[in-house]
Amino acid sequence: MIWYPYEQMKTMKQPYEITDAEGVYLYTKDNKMIDSVSSWWSVIHGYKHPELTAAIKRQADKFSHVMLGGLTHESARKLSEKLRDWLPWDLDYCFFSDSGSVGVEVSLKMALQYYVNRGDMRRTKVLALEHAYHGDTFKAMEVGDDEDYHFILEAYGKKKNAVHIPTEIGALEQAFEKYHSELNCMIVEPLLQGAGGMRMYDVSFLKRARELCDEYDVLLIFDEVATGFGRTGNRFVADLVRPDILVLGKALTGGYIGHAVTVANHKVFSGFFSDDSSKALMHGPTFMGNALACSAALASIEIFERENYIEKIKRIEEISKRELKGLESPEIKDVRVMGGCACVEVYDSKTLDGYQQFAYERGVFSRPFLSYLYAMVPYVITEDELIKVFAVMKEWFASRK
């Protein structure tokens, strides 16, 4: 049987079985519903997009996968070249992997080894944010800060190599003053912390982080697995502030196949480029650079550019703010919108009990978590479809009065 994610298998309710999907819609045998969460924020072009499907089919007619150990192929090469040209700054070196969490693991391993390669064994700590979520693999959990996801690490005792701070400049400056000689990197979900509660903060924090990383020779990692490809309203937050390492996933392939990339700048790459084989990055996921995934990613980026998605996202943000304006209830703690993300936070998570089925019956798929009811819709959604997503949210709170 399937062991489902984030569920107590003994008490979980039966999941909805999807029989088809197209555009923004998911189909069960007896229902049609708007996917308001883009399959964990990844399916930005909607389902069954003909260009993405065709790209995958063309590649499959040649071959679906070859390892990148001792071999290479056109799709991986073209994607790395496209990202080199498309990404800002000097983020030019692409290390592929098979999921966002693994991409984060690679970034943290890069940061640690960068200093080890220089003979500096003191820099073992990572500066991260309170409420951070970077994935569920072990190092990603260590730099995460959410007991609902990562309580298992308590079995090891207090975290020794991660320091967590709020998104406040004062706390940032104090952390660098205290730990700078021990830090190899600072890792952030820039501007928008997703699974930690759709928390939003100002770019001034990131700009100050960049200054301090430069001052103290600490690498800055942007985990844009969730925020990249327009979700914050920016193409990438890395367009605004320069990271040394950038991690992309989820929407990289339009949500069609799992894939991720950890992109390093010249400074980081140069720390590994040597005649000394011991300074090589000894990492290699089996499905890194998967040919089907690279082909899908190339098609996805082409659609993103051609269809001017940044303007689509601006419109989604405008509609979201308009439709949620004035949404008030004694049960609601906060309503916030950024780019393609809208969140209604409630005081008590029990307030959202039953909402998923309520929405399902009204033609919307939603997946609230903890005390957060949110929407991260596909960018191809129409205004009427988006209004329907928010109408169901408003109807829920109205029905509880």
C-alpha positions in Angstrom: 0.0 0.0 0.0 1.0 3.6 -0.4 2.6 5.3 2.6 1.4 8.9 2.2 3.3 12.0 3.2 2.7 14.0 6.4 -0.1 11.7 7.5 -0.8 9.4 10.4 -1.8 6.4 8.3 -4.0 4.9 10.9 -6.4 7.9 11.1 -6.0 9.6 7.7 -9.0 10.2 5.5 -9.1 8.6 2.1 -7.3 10.9 -0.5 -9.1 12.0 -3.6 -8.3 9.8 -6.5 -7.4 11.8 -9.6 -8.4 10.3 -13.0 -7.4 13.2 -15.2 -6.0 16.7 -15.1 -5.9 19.6 -17.6 -5.3 23.3 -17.3 -5.9 24.3 -13.6 -8.4 21.4 -13.1 -8.1 18.1 -11.4 -10.7 15.4 -12.1 -12.0 12.6 -10.0 -14.6 10.2 -11.2 -17.4 12.5 -10.0 -15.9 15.9 -9.6 -13.9 18.7 -11.3 -11.9 21.0 -9.1 -9.5 23.9 -9.4 -6.1 23.0 -8.0 -5.4 26.1 -5.8 -2.0 24.8 -4.6 -0.4 23.8 -8.0 0.6 20.3 -6.7 2.8 21.7 -3.9 3.5 24.9 -5.8 5.1 23.4 -8.9 2.6 23.1 -11.7 2.8 26.7 -12.9 1.7 26.1 -16.4 -1.2 23.9 -15.4 -1.7 20.3 -16.3 -1.4 18.6 -19.7 0.3 21.5 -21.3 0.9 20.4 -24.9 4.4 21.9 -25.3 5.7 20.3 -22.1 4.1 17.0 -23.0 5.6 17.1 -26.5 9.1 18.0 -25.2 9.0 14.9 -22.9 7.8 12.7 -25.7 10.5 13.8 -28.1 13.1 13.1 -25.6 11.6 9.7 -24.6 11.8 8.7 -28.3 15.6 9.1 -28.0 16.2 8.0 -24.5 14.8 8.8 -21.1 17.9 8.8 -18.9 21.6 8.3 -18.8 23.9 8.9 -15.9 26.1 12.0 -15.8 29.0 10.0 -14.5 31.3 9.7 -17.5 28.4 10.5 -19.9 26.6 13.7 -20.9 23.8 14.6 -23.2 22.3 17.5 -25.2 19.3 18.3 -22.9 21.4 18.7 -19.8 24.0 20.8 -21.6 21.3 23.0 -23.1 19.6 23.5 -19.8 22.9 24.4 -18.0 23.6 26.9 -20.8 20.2 28.4 -20.6 20.4 28.8 -16.9 23.8 30.3 -17.2 22.5 32.9 -19.6 19.1 33.4 -17.9 20.1 33.7 -14.2 21.5 36.9 -12.8 25.0 37.7 -11.6 27.7 35.1 -12.2 25.5 32.1 -11.2 27.0 29.9 -14.0 27.7 26.4 -12.6 24.8 23.9 -12.5 24.9 20.8 -10.3 21.7 18.9 -11.0 19.8 16.6 -8.6 16.4 14.9 -8.4 14.5 17.0 -5.7 14.6 20.4 -4.0 15.6 18.8 -0.7 18.6 17.1 -2.3 19.5 20.4 -4.0 19.6 22.0 -0.6 21.8 19.2 0.7 24.2 19.8 -2.2 24.3 23.5 -1.4 25.2 23.0 2.2 27.8 20.4 1.3 29.3 22.8 -1.2 29.4 25.6 1.5 31.1 23.4 4.0 33.6 21.9 1.6 34.4 25.3 0.1 36.1 26.2 3.4 37.5 22.7 4.1 39.2 22.9 0.7 40.9 26.1 1.9 42.1 24.3 5.0 39.6 26.1 7.3 38.0 23.4 9.5 36.4 25.9 12.0 33.5 27.0 9.8 31.0 24.3 10.6 28.0 26.4 11.5 25.1 27.5 9.3 23.0 30.6 9.9 19.4 30.1 9.1 16.0 31.6 9.9 13.4 30.8 12.5 10.5 28.9 11.0 12.7 27.8 8.1 11.8 24.8 6.0 14.4 23.5 3.5 13.2 19.9 3.0 13.0 16.7 4.9 16.5 15.1 4.3 18.7 15.3 7.3 21.0 18.3 6.8 18.0 20.2 5.3 16.1 19.3 8.5 19.0 20.5 10.7 18.9 24.0 9.1 15.1 23.9 9.2 13.2 25.2 12.2 9.8 23.7 12.5 9.0 21.2 15.2 5.9 20.0 13.3 8.2 18.6 10.5 11.6 18.0 12.2 10.9 16.9 15.8 12.6 13.6 15.0 16.0 15.4 15.3 15.4 15.9 19.0 16.6 12.3 19.3 20.1 13.7 18.6 19.9 16.4 21.2 20.5 20.1 20.7 21.5 21.2 17.1 25.2 22.0 17.2 25.7 23.3 13.7 22.7 25.5 13.0 21.9 29.0 14.4 18.4 30.3 13.9 17.4 33.9 13.9 14.2 36.0 13.2 14.0 38.1 10.1 15.1 41.2 12.0 18.2 43.1 11.0 19.3 43.6 14.6 19.2 39.8 15.2 21.1 39.3 11.9 23.9 41.7 12.9 24.2 40.2 16.4 24.5 36.7 14.9 27.3 37.7 12.6 29.1 39.5 15.4 29.0 36.4 17.6 29.4 33.5 15.1 31.1 34.9 12.0 34.3 33.0 12.3 32.4 29.7 12.6 29.9 30.3 9.8 30.4 28.7 6.4 27.1 30.0 5.0 23.7 31.6 5.6 20.7 29.9 4.0 17.3 31.6 3.5 14.1 31.1 1.7 14.2 34.7 0.3 11.2 37.0 1.0 8.7 34.1 1.5 9.0 31.3 3.9 6.7 28.6 2.6 6.0 25.5 4.7 7.0 27.5 7.8 3.8 29.5 7.5 3.8 31.6 4.3 5.7 34.2 6.3 6.8 37.3 4.3 9.6 39.7 5.0 11.3 42.7 3.5 14.1 42.7 1.0 16.2 45.0 3.3 16.9 42.0 5.5 18.5 40.2 2.5 20.5 43.2 1.4 22.0 43.5 4.9 22.7 39.8 4.9 24.6 40.2 1.6 26.7 43.0 3.1 27.5 41.0 6.2 28.4 37.8 4.2 30.8 39.9 2.2 32.3 41.5 5.2 32.9 38.3 7.0 33.6 36.0 4.0 30.5 33.8 4.5 28.6 32.2 1.6 24.9 33.2 1.0 22.5 30.5 -0.2 19.1 31.3 -1.6 16.7 28.3 -1.4 14.4 29.4 -4.2 12.8 25.9 -4.6 9.5 27.4 -3.7 10.1 31.1 -4.4 11.7 30.9 -7.8 10.0 31.3 -11.1 7.8 34.2 -10.1 6.1 33.0 -6.9 7.1 36.2 -4.9 6.3 38.5 -7.9 9.9 38.6 -8.9 11.3 36.2 -11.5 13.8 35.2 -8.8 14.6 37.0 -5.6 18.2 36.5 -6.7 17.5 39.2 -9.3 17.3 41.6 -6.4 20.1 40.4 -4.1 23.1 38.3 -5.1 23.5 34.9 -3.6 26.6 32.8 -3.9 24.6 29.6 -4.4 21.0 29.3 -5.7 18.8 26.2 -5.4 15.9 25.7 -7.8 13.3 23.0 -8.0 9.5 22.5 -8.1 8.6 24.8 -11.0 11.9 24.2 -12.7 10.2 21.5 -14.9 6.8 23.1 -14.7 6.0 20.5 -12.1 6.0 17.7 -14.7 9.0 15.7 -13.4 11.0 15.9 -10.2 14.3 17.8 -10.7 16.4 20.4 -9.1 19.6 22.4 -9.7 22.1 23.9 -7.3 23.8 26.8 -9.1 27.1 28.1 -7.9 28.9 31.3 -8.7 32.5 31.6 -9.9 33.8 32.1 -6.4 32.3 28.9 -5.1 33.2 26.8 -8.2 36.8 28.1 -8.1 37.1 26.6 -4.6 36.7 23.1 -6.1 38.5 23.6 -9.4 42.0 22.1 -8.8 44.5 19.5 -9.8 43.9 17.9 -6.4 41.2 15.2 -6.7 40.4 15.4 -3.0 39.0 18.9 -3.6 36.3 17.6 -6.0 32.6 17.7 -5.0 32.0 14.0 -4.2 28.3 13.9 -4.8 26.2 12.3 -7.6 22.4 11.6 -7.5 21.6 8.8 -9.9 18.9 10.8 -11.7 20.8 14.1 -11.8 20.4 15.7 -15.3 17.6 13.3 -16.2 17.0 13.8 -19.9 13.2 14.0 -19.6 13.4 16.5 -16.8 15.9 18.7 -18.6 13.8 18.7 -21.7 10.7 19.6 -19.7 12.7 22.4 -17.9 13.8 23.9 -21.2 10.2 24.0 -22.5 9.0 25.4 -19.2 11.5 28.3 -19.3 10.6 29.0 -22.9 6.9 29.3 -22.0 7.6 31.4 -18.9 9.6 33.9 -21.1 7.3 33.9 -24.1 4.1 34.3 -22.2 5.3 37.1 -20.0 4.5 35.3 -16.7 5.6 38.2 -14.5 2.7 40.2 -15.8 0.4 37.3 -15.2 1.7 37.0 -11.6 1.2 40.8 -11.0 -2.4 40.3 -12.1 -2.9 37.3 -9.8 -1.5 39.5 -6.9 -3.9 42.3 -7.7 -6.9 40.0 -7.8 -5.8 38.3 -4.7 -5.5 41.5 -2.7 -8.8 42.8 -4.1 -10.7 39.6 -3.3 -9.3 39.2 0.2 -9.6 42.8 1.2 -12.0 43.1 4.1 -11.9 39.4 4.9 -12.3 39.6 8.7 -13.3 37.1 11.4 -12.5 36.7 15.1 -10.9 33.5 14.0 -8.5 35.2 11.5 -5.1 36.3 12.7 -3.7 37.7 9.4 -4.3 37.9 5.7 -1.2 38.4 3.5 -0.4 38.3 -0.2 2.8 38.3 -2.1 3.0 37.7 -5.9 1.4 34.3 -6.5 0.9 33.4 -2.9 -2.1 34.3 -0.7 -2.4 33.2 2.9 -5.1 33.4 5.6 -3.7 32.6 9.0 -6.1 31.7 11.8 -5.5 31.6 15.5 -6.5 28.0 16.0 -5.8 25.2 13.5 -9.1 23.6 14.4 -10.8 26.5 12.5 -9.7 24.8 9.3 -10.9 21.3 10.2 -13.2 20.2 7.4 -12.2 22.9 5.0 -10.6 20.6 2.4 -13.9 18.6 2.0 -15.9 21.9 2.0 -13.8 23.2 -0.8 -13.9 19.9 -2.7 -17.7 20.0 -2.7 -17.5 23.5 -4.3 -15.0 22.6 -7.0 -11.7 23.6 -5.4 -8.8 21.5 -4.2 -7.1 23.0 -1.2 -4.7 21.6 1.4 -4.5 23.8 4.5 -1.8 23.0 7.0 -1.5 23.8 10.6 -3.2 27.3 11.0 -2.6 28.3 7.3 -5.2 28.4 4.5 -3.4 29.5 1.4 -3.5 29.6 -2.4 -0.5 29.2 -4.7 -2.4 28.8 -8.0 -1.1 27.9 -11.5 -0.2 31.1 -13.4 -2.5 30.2 -16.2 -5.6 30.6 -14.0 -8.3 32.9 -15.3 -9.7 35.7 -13.2 -13.1 34.0 -12.7 -11.3 30.8 -11.6 -9.2 32.7 -9.1 -12.2 34.6 -7.8 -13.9 31.2 -7.2 -10.9 30.0 -5.1 -11.3 33.0 -2.8 -15.1 32.9 -2.8 -14.9 29.4 -1.3 -12.5 30.7 1.4 -14.8 33.6 2.2 -17.9 31.3 2.3 -16.1 29.0 4.8 -15.6 31.8 7.3 -19.0 33.2 6.7 -20.6 29.8 7.4 -18.9 29.7 10.8 -20.4 32.9 12.2 
